């Protein structure tokens, strides 16, 4: 998959020059004599950035002078001149989207391309370099310099790189160069047509960044990528997580079992920051053709998509997260600047498959849902929080979509972030005339942007789990007397109940909160007044409703899924206790004894209960530890429908209402919070009363029984109350 000899020689000559001219690398020059016989792959890790290439003085670089764009549809295109001299010579030419001039476009990240925790040591990837544009010095980021270097090397090389390659256009569009970033008016206008720019490009060239510090790691990742892509996608969900360690599985596929190092290399590959940026969504979804470069390697986009789908469907991505954690690397996308919230760890592998599915829909003329796109891409990285909205406008404006009201928002980087989010919310509510927007709040209101009204989603945060996506709730109707004035949302609703008791959060570090959930069982009525189910069934259904996130089982499978999940949770707690030491082990042992008593008591109370006694639970748990057990695959597949363990930091908690109904809501809910039903909302909402008579939205709630019976809205107007949320 490597480039030809001509390309290697071209790149090596330039990297040799950069090593000689970089004063910061004087110590490395001694090392270069010892490694002169190595290929460019092995010397790349010694190369540092030259801040002042030959031909430019050391004086401060003056701002680049752009010529104005003549029309709203005008764009600039970059021509990278072939050659081997430095500085890299480029020129800008004006073009127009209404013309048929062919060009490519570059998809990349401005800053460090490596994932958090995998960055090369002793290499400043946040520096910048100078190139020549129209005979003027132009400063670009280190990662963009690397991309331009590779693009020029492609022009210098004869022939194509491999069977996945296609000839590049003479011109390329690169946002950091082709847009005058210092001109806010131009920047706003160009962002408005950015979707059209990528849609019209002959192909989108994806630059993932330079190779790993040890280039063999990149090559190992690409080899594994190619092997996994060869596995037929017949029934990926039948491949359970434990098969990742089974040599027999790979033998059946005609493959050699990958080493742990190979999996780490693949994880680092998908951990690159390109996969997490908001702007890549429209760049890929609107692309006619995609070419992927990583260092000197050309990679098949189809292979990336196939492996993305494979890892997500088999949930092997979760196992890879655990492997990387063992290496001290957190696979979260980023620490949010104002909340500390992070992108769900296991979602990193889903992005390519998700984007390609939408791309296929666009190419086939299938209508996309605007609000679903906005929701699905939440939590992606953006250097400017406004880009979480502006970064998807191209998709909404240049494809066939089911409108949600935000399609024709005009990018404006002068607007305050909160005002932009308010405008998005206002348009969505007024367009839909319902309250679906309120279910996008997410389960953790404590992580939100300070000062944002409680009913407006913080689009910079991941969406989290939504009960409305997993429960068979009634069809949403129009809201009743809905209005927005200033930051206040006003509508009419029906009061349902008040939270009287909530799950204790103190012991989550011991068992993920399992014991405190079971404790609520004793305060439930023996029979649910709405469904007439025994309280043990009410309990496990209440626990399970927030756990099924990826594949919804049938009603007949639900009890079996819960039993398998509970056994895996129990096995996880036992494993934690077996490795604990000292006071921690004593604490866990004492807590485990109390948990066993609760499990046995609940099991004895109802012979039809899906909560087994401890002896049975231990027997089931042993199945997970024995891959050769005939039931291992079945049990693993059932348990895989839910997270393997209860999370210590789960954003939700169980509660009991004054009327003894069981429910689940945000972990931030408190005793005294109220539960309401609103026409136009898919499920009940939790509101916190304020001293001024208004409310603060605390998120959605599952209340057992209210998703199993039809709710008939009262015709009497006196049954409704005006509710104002701030």
PyMOL commands that set and color helices and strands:
alter all, ss='L'
color gray80, all
select helices_A, chain A and resi 5-21+23-34+40-46+142-156+175-178+184-192+194-200+215-229+236-238+241-245+247-252+260-270+273-276+279-285+301-314+316-326+345-349+351-363+370-376+387-390+393-397+417-432+436-440+445-447+467-469+508-511+514-523+535-544+555-579+582-605+614-624+632-639+717-719
alter helices_A, ss='H'
color red, helices_A
select strands_A, chain A and resi 74-80+89-96+104-107+128-133+136-141+172-173+204-207+290-294+297-299+368-369+401-402+483-485+488-502+652-657+662-666+674-677+685-689+695-700+702-703+721-725
alter strands_A, ss='S'
color yellow, strands_A
deselect
rebuild
show_as cartoon
